[in-house]
Amino acid sequence: MTGTIGPGLIGEVLLSVRGGTEAFYAYPIDPEATFASGTQVLVVDFEPPRTVYVERWQPLSR
């Protein structure tokens, strides 16, 4: 993430698309969640043309 997202805030994420990098508006899937800039997130929904909904990335435990 390149900016903080949370209630009332629109963030931005950079995603790899077709061999390049594109910016998308990002909102938390949980409307009460807040993520600081630099947090790794998982895209869980997409609304055309450039909006994604995200949650905090949780790596699989080994």
N, CA, C and O atoms as a CHARMM CRD file, in Angstrom:
* protein
*
  248
    1    1 MET  N      0.82900  -1.16700   0.00000 PROA 1      0.00000
    2    1 MET  CA     0.00000   0.00000   0.00000 PROA 1      0.00000
    3    1 MET  C      0.87900   1.23800   0.00000 PROA 1      0.00000
    4    1 MET  O      1.93600   1.27200   0.62900 PROA 1      0.00000
    5    2 THR  N      0.42600   2.23800  -0.70900 PROA 2      0.00000
    6    2 THR  CA     1.21300   3.45700  -0.78000 PROA 2      0.00000
    7    2 THR  C      0.62300   4.56800   0.06400 PROA 2      0.00000
    8    2 THR  O      1.20600   5.64900   0.15100 PROA 2      0.00000
    9    3 GLY  N     -0.52100   4.32700   0.69000 PROA 3      0.00000
   10    3 GLY  CA    -1.13700   5.32200   1.55400 PROA 3      0.00000
   11    3 GLY  C     -2.02600   4.63900   2.57400 PROA 3      0.00000
   12    3 GLY  O     -2.50600   3.53000   2.34000 PROA 3      0.00000
   13    4 THR  N     -2.25000   5.29800   3.70900 PROA 4      0.00000
   14    4 THR  CA    -3.09900   4.73900   4.76000 PROA 4      0.00000
   15    4 THR  C     -4.53300   4.65500   4.28300 PROA 4      0.00000
   16    4 THR  O     -5.04500   5.57700   3.64700 PROA 4      0.00000
   17    5 ILE  N     -5.19100   3.52200   4.60000 PROA 5      0.00000
   18    5 ILE  CA    -6.61100   3.40700   4.30300 PROA 5      0.00000
   19    5 ILE  C     -7.34500   3.07700   5.59200 PROA 5      0.00000
   20    5 ILE  O     -6.78700   2.47000   6.50600 PROA 5      0.00000
   21    6 GLY  N     -8.59700   3.48400   5.64800 PROA 6      0.00000
   22    6 GLY  CA    -9.42000   3.22900   6.81500 PROA 6      0.00000
   23    6 GLY  C    -10.75400   3.91900   6.66500 PROA 6      0.00000
   24    6 GLY  O    -11.08800   4.39300   5.57900 PROA 6      0.00000
   25    7 PRO  N    -11.52700   3.98400   7.74300 PROA 7      0.00000
   26    7 PRO  CA   -12.83600   4.64000   7.67100 PROA 7      0.00000
   27    7 PRO  C    -12.71100   6.07600   7.15500 PROA 7      0.00000
   28    7 PRO  O    -11.99500   6.89300   7.73300 PROA 7      0.00000
   29    8 GLY  N    -13.40100   6.36400   6.08200 PROA 8      0.00000
   30    8 GLY  CA   -13.38200   7.70400   5.49800 PROA 8      0.00000
   31    8 GLY  C    -12.14200   8.03000   4.68100 PROA 8      0.00000
   32    8 GLY  O    -12.00300   9.15700   4.20500 PROA 8      0.00000
   33    9 LEU  N    -11.23100   7.06600   4.50600 PROA 9      0.00000
   34    9 LEU  CA   -10.00700   7.30400   3.74300 PROA 9      0.00000
   35    9 LEU  C     -9.94400   6.39700   2.52200 PROA 9      0.00000
   36    9 LEU  O    -10.30200   5.22100   2.58600 PROA 9      0.00000
   37   10 ILE  N     -9.48900   6.95600   1.41900 PROA 10     0.00000
   38   10 ILE  CA    -9.25700   6.16200   0.21500 PROA 10     0.00000
   39   10 ILE  C     -7.76000   5.94900   0.11000 PROA 10     0.00000
   40   10 ILE  O     -6.99300   6.91100   0.06300 PROA 10     0.00000
   41   11 GLY  N     -7.34300   4.69600   0.07400 PROA 11     0.00000
   42   11 GLY  CA    -5.92300   4.38700  -0.05900 PROA 11     0.00000
   43   11 GLY  C     -5.58100   4.03900  -1.49400 PROA 11     0.00000
   44   11 GLY  O     -6.40900   4.15100  -2.39900 PROA 11     0.00000
   45   12 GLU  N     -4.35700   3.61900  -1.67600 PROA 12     0.00000
   46   12 GLU  CA    -3.89200   3.22600  -2.99700 PROA 12     0.00000
   47   12 GLU  C     -3.00500   2.00000  -2.85400 PROA 12     0.00000
   48   12 GLU  O     -2.19400   1.91200  -1.93100 PROA 12     0.00000
   49   13 VAL  N     -3.16300   1.06200  -3.76400 PROA 13     0.00000
   50   13 VAL  CA    -2.27900  -0.09600  -3.83100 PROA 13     0.00000
   51   13 VAL  C     -1.70900  -0.17600  -5.23300 PROA 13     0.00000
   52   13 VAL  O     -2.34900   0.23000  -6.20300 PROA 13     0.00000
   53   14 LEU  N     -0.50100  -0.70200  -5.32700 PROA 14     0.00000
   54   14 LEU  CA     0.13700  -0.93800  -6.61800 PROA 14     0.00000
   55   14 LEU  C      0.09500  -2.43500  -6.87100 PROA 14     0.00000
   56   14 LEU  O      0.55600  -3.22400  -6.04600 PROA 14     0.00000
   57   15 LEU  N     -0.45900  -2.82500  -8.01500 PROA 15     0.00000
   58   15 LEU  CA    -0.61600  -4.23100  -8.35900 PROA 15     0.00000
   59   15 LEU  C      0.08500  -4.53800  -9.67200 PROA 15     0.00000
   60   15 LEU  O      0.11200  -3.71200 -10.58500 PROA 15     0.00000
   61   16 SER  N      0.64600  -5.72600  -9.75500 PROA 16     0.00000
   62   16 SER  CA     1.25000  -6.18300 -11.00900 PROA 16     0.00000
   63   16 SER  C      0.14300  -6.59300 -11.96100 PROA 16     0.00000
   64   16 SER  O     -0.68400  -7.44600 -11.63700 PROA 16     0.00000
   65   17 VAL  N      0.12900  -5.97900 -13.14300 PROA 17     0.00000
   66   17 VAL  CA    -0.88700  -6.26500 -14.15400 PROA 17     0.00000
   67   17 VAL  C     -0.21500  -6.33500 -15.51400 PROA 17     0.00000
   68   17 VAL  O      0.44700  -5.38600 -15.93300 PROA 17     0.00000
   69   18 ARG  N     -0.38400  -7.45800 -16.20700 PROA 18     0.00000
   70   18 ARG  CA     0.13300  -7.61500 -17.56200 PROA 18     0.00000
   71   18 ARG  C      1.59500  -7.20200 -17.70100 PROA 18     0.00000
   72   18 ARG  O      1.95800  -6.51500 -18.65700 PROA 18     0.00000
   73   19 GLY  N      2.43300  -7.61500 -16.75600 PROA 19     0.00000
   74   19 GLY  CA     3.85600  -7.32800 -16.83900 PROA 19     0.00000
   75   19 GLY  C      4.26600  -5.94200 -16.38100 PROA 19     0.00000
   76   19 GLY  O      5.44800  -5.60400 -16.44800 PROA 19     0.00000
   77   20 GLY  N      3.34100  -5.14000 -15.92300 PROA 20     0.00000
   78   20 GLY  CA     3.64700  -3.79900 -15.42800 PROA 20     0.00000
   79   20 GLY  C      3.05200  -3.60700 -14.03900 PROA 20     0.00000
   80   20 GLY  O      2.59700  -4.56200 -13.41100 PROA 20     0.00000
   81   21 THR  N      3.06000  -2.37500 -13.56900 PROA 21     0.00000
   82   21 THR  CA     2.48600  -2.03500 -12.27000 PROA 21     0.00000
   83   21 THR  C      1.44800  -0.95100 -12.46900 PROA 21     0.00000
   84   21 THR  O      1.69000   0.04000 -13.15800 PROA 21     0.00000
   85   22 GLU  N      0.27700  -1.14900 -11.85500 PROA 22     0.00000
   86   22 GLU  CA    -0.80800  -0.17700 -11.96600 PROA 22     0.00000
   87   22 GLU  C     -1.33200   0.16700 -10.58000 PROA 22     0.00000
   88   22 GLU  O     -1.32600  -0.67400  -9.68100 PROA 22     0.00000
   89   23 ALA  N     -1.78500   1.40600 -10.41000 PROA 23     0.00000
   90   23 ALA  CA    -2.33800   1.87600  -9.14500 PROA 23     0.00000
   91   23 ALA  C     -3.85700   1.70000  -9.13500 PROA 23     0.00000
   92   23 ALA  O     -4.53200   1.93100 -10.13800 PROA 23     0.00000
   93   24 PHE  N     -4.37300   1.29000  -7.98700 PROA 24     0.00000
   94   24 PHE  CA    -5.81400   1.11800  -7.79000 PROA 24     0.00000
   95   24 PHE  C     -6.22300   1.80800  -6.49600 PROA 24     0.00000
   96   24 PHE  O     -5.45700   1.82300  -5.53200 PROA 24     0.00000
   97   25 TYR  N     -7.43500   2.38200  -6.46600 PROA 25     0.00000
   98   25 TYR  CA    -7.99900   2.89400  -5.22200 PROA 25     0.00000
   99   25 TYR  C     -8.27900   1.70400  -4.32100 PROA 25     0.00000
  100   25 TYR  O     -8.72500   0.66200  -4.80100 PROA 25     0.00000
  101   26 ALA  N     -8.02600   1.83600  -3.02500 PROA 26     0.00000
  102   26 ALA  CA    -8.19400   0.70900  -2.10800 PROA 26     0.00000
  103   26 ALA  C     -9.03700   1.10100  -0.89900 PROA 26     0.00000
  104   26 ALA  O     -8.86400   2.16900  -0.31300 PROA 26     0.00000
  105   27 TYR  N     -9.95000   0.20600  -0.54900 PROA 27     0.00000
  106   27 TYR  CA   -10.77900   0.34200   0.64400 PROA 27     0.00000
  107   27 TYR  C    -10.64700  -0.94100   1.45400 PROA 27     0.00000
  108   27 TYR  O    -10.47700  -2.01500   0.87600 PROA 27     0.00000
  109   28 PRO  N    -10.72100  -0.85300   2.78800 PROA 28     0.00000
  110   28 PRO  CA   -10.70300  -2.08600   3.58000 PROA 28     0.00000
  111   28 PRO  C    -12.03200  -2.82500   3.42600 PROA 28     0.00000
  112   28 PRO  O    -13.08400  -2.18600   3.40500 PROA 28     0.00000
  113   29 ILE  N    -12.01000  -4.15500   3.31900 PROA 29     0.00000
  114   29 ILE  CA   -13.23900  -4.93900   3.22200 PROA 29     0.00000
  115   29 ILE  C    -14.03600  -4.80500   4.52700 PROA 29     0.00000
  116   29 ILE  O    -15.26700  -4.81800   4.51200 PROA 29     0.00000
  117   30 ASP  N    -13.31900  -4.67500   5.66200 PROA 30     0.00000
  118   30 ASP  CA   -13.94200  -4.40000   6.96300 PROA 30     0.00000
  119   30 ASP  C    -13.96400  -2.88300   7.11700 PROA 30     0.00000
  120   30 ASP  O    -12.90400  -2.27400   7.26200 PROA 30     0.00000
  121   31 PRO  N    -15.13400  -2.25800   7.09200 PROA 31     0.00000
  122   31 PRO  CA   -15.20000  -0.79500   7.09800 PROA 31     0.00000
  123   31 PRO  C    -14.58500  -0.12500   8.32900 PROA 31     0.00000
  124   31 PRO  O    -14.36700   1.08700   8.32200 PROA 31     0.00000
  125   32 GLU  N    -14.30300  -0.89100   9.38000 PROA 32     0.00000
  126   32 GLU  CA   -13.69700  -0.32900  10.58800 PROA 32     0.00000
  127   32 GLU  C    -12.17100  -0.49600  10.62300 PROA 32     0.00000
  128   32 GLU  O    -11.51100   0.06300  11.49800 PROA 32     0.00000
  129   33 ALA  N    -11.61300  -1.25600   9.68400 PROA 33     0.00000
  130   33 ALA  CA   -10.16600  -1.54500   9.68300 PROA 33     0.00000
  131   33 ALA  C     -9.36900  -0.35300   9.15800 PROA 33     0.00000
  132   33 ALA  O     -9.85200   0.42900   8.34000 PROA 33     0.00000
  133   34 THR  N     -8.14500  -0.23600   9.64800 PROA 34     0.00000
  134   34 THR  CA    -7.20000   0.77700   9.17900 PROA 34     0.00000
  135   34 THR  C     -5.86900   0.08600   8.89900 PROA 34     0.00000
  136   34 THR  O     -5.40700  -0.73200   9.69400 PROA 34     0.00000
  137   35 PHE  N     -5.25700   0.42000   7.76600 PROA 35     0.00000
  138   35 PHE  CA    -3.96800  -0.13400   7.38500 PROA 35     0.00000
  139   35 PHE  C     -3.01600   1.01200   7.07300 PROA 35     0.00000
  140   35 PHE  O     -3.34700   1.91600   6.30600 PROA 35     0.00000
  141   36 ALA  N     -1.84300   0.96700   7.67100 PROA 36     0.00000
  142   36 ALA  CA    -0.83300   1.99900   7.43900 PROA 36     0.00000
  143   36 ALA  C     -0.13600   1.77000   6.10000 PROA 36     0.00000
  144   36 ALA  O     -0.14000   0.66600   5.55500 PROA 36     0.00000
  145   37 SER  N      0.44900   2.82400   5.60000 PROA 37     0.00000
  146   37 SER  CA     1.24500   2.73400   4.37900 PROA 37     0.00000
  147   37 SER  C      2.32300   1.66900   4.55900 PROA 37     0.00000
  148   37 SER  O      2.98000   1.62400   5.59900 PROA 37     0.00000
  149   38 GLY  N      2.51000   0.81300   3.55600 PROA 38     0.00000
  150   38 GLY  CA     3.50800  -0.23700   3.60200 PROA 38     0.00000
  151   38 GLY  C      2.97700  -1.57500   4.08200 PROA 38     0.00000
  152   38 GLY  O      3.69000  -2.57600   4.00800 PROA 38     0.00000
  153   39 THR  N      1.73900  -1.62300   4.57400 PROA 39     0.00000
  154   39 THR  CA     1.14500  -2.87600   5.02600 PROA 39     0.00000
  155   39 THR  C      0.89800  -3.78500   3.82600 PROA 39     0.00000
  156   39 THR  O      0.39700  -3.32900   2.79900 PROA 39     0.00000
  157   40 GLN  N      1.24600  -5.07000   3.94500 PROA 40     0.00000
  158   40 GLN  CA     0.93500  -6.02000   2.87800 PROA 40     0.00000
  159   40 GLN  C     -0.53100  -6.41600   3.00400 PROA 40     0.00000
  160   40 GLN  O     -1.00500  -6.78100   4.08000 PROA 40     0.00000
  161   41 VAL  N     -1.24000  -6.33600   1.87500 PROA 41     0.00000
  162   41 VAL  CA    -2.66900  -6.64500   1.86800 PROA 41     0.00000
  163   41 VAL  C     -2.99100  -7.65800   0.77800 PROA 41     0.00000
  164   41 VAL  O     -2.21200  -7.87800  -0.15000 PROA 41     0.00000
  165   42 LEU  N     -4.15800  -8.26200   0.92000 PROA 42     0.00000
  166   42 LEU  CA    -4.67700  -9.21200  -0.05200 PROA 42     0.00000
  167   42 LEU  C     -5.92000  -8.59500  -0.68600 PROA 42     0.00000
  168   42 LEU  O     -6.82300  -8.15900   0.02800 PROA 42     0.00000
  169   43 VAL  N     -5.97600  -8.55200  -2.00100 PROA 43     0.00000
  170   43 VAL  CA    -7.16000  -8.04800  -2.69700 PROA 43     0.00000
  171   43 VAL  C     -8.23900  -9.12900  -2.64500 PROA 43     0.00000
  172   43 VAL  O     -8.01400 -10.26000  -3.07600 PROA 43     0.00000
  173   44 VAL  N     -9.41300  -8.77600  -2.11500 PROA 44     0.00000
  174   44 VAL  CA   -10.49700  -9.75000  -1.98100 PROA 44     0.00000
  175   44 VAL  C    -11.70700  -9.41700  -2.84600 PROA 44     0.00000
  176   44 VAL  O    -12.61100 -10.24100  -2.98600 PROA 44     0.00000
  177   45 ASP  N    -11.73300  -8.22500  -3.42600 PROA 45     0.00000
  178   45 ASP  CA   -12.83200  -7.86200  -4.32100 PROA 45     0.00000
  179   45 ASP  C    -12.35800  -6.75100  -5.24900 PROA 45     0.00000
  180   45 ASP  O    -11.41800  -6.02100  -4.93000 PROA 45     0.00000
  181   46 PHE  N    -13.00900  -6.62900  -6.38900 PROA 46     0.00000
  182   46 PHE  CA   -12.64900  -5.65000  -7.41400 PROA 46     0.00000
  183   46 PHE  C    -13.91900  -5.04700  -7.99000 PROA 46     0.00000
  184   46 PHE  O    -14.87600  -5.76200  -8.28500 PROA 46     0.00000
  185   47 GLU  N    -13.92300  -3.71900  -8.14900 PROA 47     0.00000
  186   47 GLU  CA   -15.00900  -3.01300  -8.83400 PROA 47     0.00000
  187   47 GLU  C    -14.39300  -2.19800  -9.95900 PROA 47     0.00000
  188   47 GLU  O    -13.55600  -1.33000  -9.71400 PROA 47     0.00000
  189   48 PRO  N    -14.80300  -2.47500 -11.19400 PROA 48     0.00000
  190   48 PRO  CA   -14.26500  -1.69600 -12.31600 PROA 48     0.00000
  191   48 PRO  C    -14.60600  -0.22000 -12.15400 PROA 48     0.00000
  192   48 PRO  O    -15.65800   0.09500 -11.59700 PROA 48     0.00000
  193   49 PRO  N    -13.76900   0.68800 -12.61400 PROA 49     0.00000
  194   49 PRO  CA   -12.58000   0.35900 -13.37800 PROA 49     0.00000
  195   49 PRO  C    -11.31500   0.19700 -12.52500 PROA 49     0.00000
  196   49 PRO  O    -10.41500  -0.53300 -12.94300 PROA 49     0.00000
  197   50 ARG  N    -11.19500   0.84500 -11.33900 PROA 50     0.00000
  198   50 ARG  CA    -9.90700   0.81800 -10.62900 PROA 50     0.00000
  199   50 ARG  C    -10.05900   0.81000  -9.11300 PROA 50     0.00000
  200   50 ARG  O     -9.27400   1.45500  -8.41700 PROA 50     0.00000
  201   51 THR  N    -11.04100   0.10200  -8.59100 PROA 51     0.00000
  202   51 THR  CA   -11.25900   0.04900  -7.14400 PROA 51     0.00000
  203   51 THR  C    -11.11800  -1.38000  -6.64800 PROA 51     0.00000
  204   51 THR  O    -11.67800  -2.30500  -7.23600 PROA 51     0.00000
  205   52 VAL  N    -10.36000  -1.56300  -5.55000 PROA 52     0.00000
  206   52 VAL  CA   -10.21100  -2.87600  -4.93400 PROA 52     0.00000
  207   52 VAL  C    -10.54600  -2.76900  -3.45100 PROA 52     0.00000
  208   52 VAL  O    -10.42500  -1.70800  -2.83900 PROA 52     0.00000
  209   53 TYR  N    -10.96900  -3.89700  -2.89300 PROA 53     0.00000
  210   53 TYR  CA   -11.21500  -4.02000  -1.45800 PROA 53     0.00000
  211   53 TYR  C    -10.19100  -5.00200  -0.92000 PROA 53     0.00000
  212   53 TYR  O     -9.94600  -6.05000  -1.51600 PROA 53     0.00000
  213   54 VAL  N     -9.59500  -4.65100   0.21600 PROA 54     0.00000
  214   54 VAL  CA    -8.45600  -5.42300   0.71500 PROA 54     0.00000
  215   54 VAL  C     -8.63200  -5.80000   2.18300 PROA 54     0.00000
  216   54 VAL  O     -9.41400  -5.19900   2.92000 PROA 54     0.00000
  217   55 GLU  N     -7.86400  -6.83000   2.57800 PROA 55     0.00000
  218   55 GLU  CA    -7.72600  -7.18600   3.97900 PROA 55     0.00000
  219   55 GLU  C     -6.24700  -7.41100   4.24700 PROA 55     0.00000
  220   55 GLU  O     -5.46100  -7.57700   3.31500 PROA 55     0.00000
  221   56 ARG  N     -5.86800  -7.41700   5.52100 PROA 56     0.00000
  222   56 ARG  CA    -4.45800  -7.61300   5.87600 PROA 56     0.00000
  223   56 ARG  C     -3.99500  -8.99500   5.40200 PROA 56     0.00000
  224   56 ARG  O     -4.70600  -9.98700   5.56500 PROA 56     0.00000
  225   57 TRP  N     -2.79900  -9.04500   4.81500 PROA 57     0.00000
  226   57 TRP  CA    -2.21200 -10.29300   4.34600 PROA 57     0.00000
  227   57 TRP  C     -1.83400 -11.14300   5.54700 PROA 57     0.00000
  228   57 TRP  O     -1.15500 -10.66300   6.45500 PROA 57     0.00000
  229   58 GLN  N     -2.26500 -12.40000   5.56500 PROA 58     0.00000
  230   58 GLN  CA    -1.91800 -13.34800   6.60800 PROA 58     0.00000
  231   58 GLN  C     -1.17600 -14.51700   5.97100 PROA 58     0.00000
  232   58 GLN  O     -1.81100 -15.39200   5.38200 PROA 58     0.00000
  233   59 PRO  N      0.15500 -14.55700   6.07300 PROA 59     0.00000
  234   59 PRO  CA     0.88400 -15.68400   5.46100 PROA 59     0.00000
  235   59 PRO  C      0.47500 -17.01100   6.08400 PROA 59     0.00000
  236   59 PRO  O      0.11900 -17.07900   7.26000 PROA 59     0.00000
  237   60 LEU  N      0.53100 -18.05800   5.28100 PROA 60     0.00000
  238   60 LEU  CA     0.21300 -19.38700   5.78800 PROA 60     0.00000
  239   60 LEU  C      1.29000 -19.82900   6.77400 PROA 60     0.00000
  240   60 LEU  O      2.48100 -19.63000   6.53400 PROA 60     0.00000
  241   61 SER  N      0.86900 -20.42400   7.86900 PROA 61     0.00000
  242   61 SER  CA     1.82300 -20.91900   8.86500 PROA 61     0.00000
  243   61 SER  C      2.39800 -22.23900   8.40100 PROA 61     0.00000
  244   61 SER  O      1.72200 -23.00800   7.71900 PROA 61     0.00000
  245   62 ARG  N      3.62500 -22.50400   8.76100 PROA 62     0.00000
  246   62 ARG  CA     4.27700 -23.78100   8.41700 PROA 62     0.00000
  247   62 ARG  C      4.57000 -24.53100   9.67500 PROA 62     0.00000
  248   62 ARG  O      5.11800 -25.63200   9.62300 PROA 62     0.00000
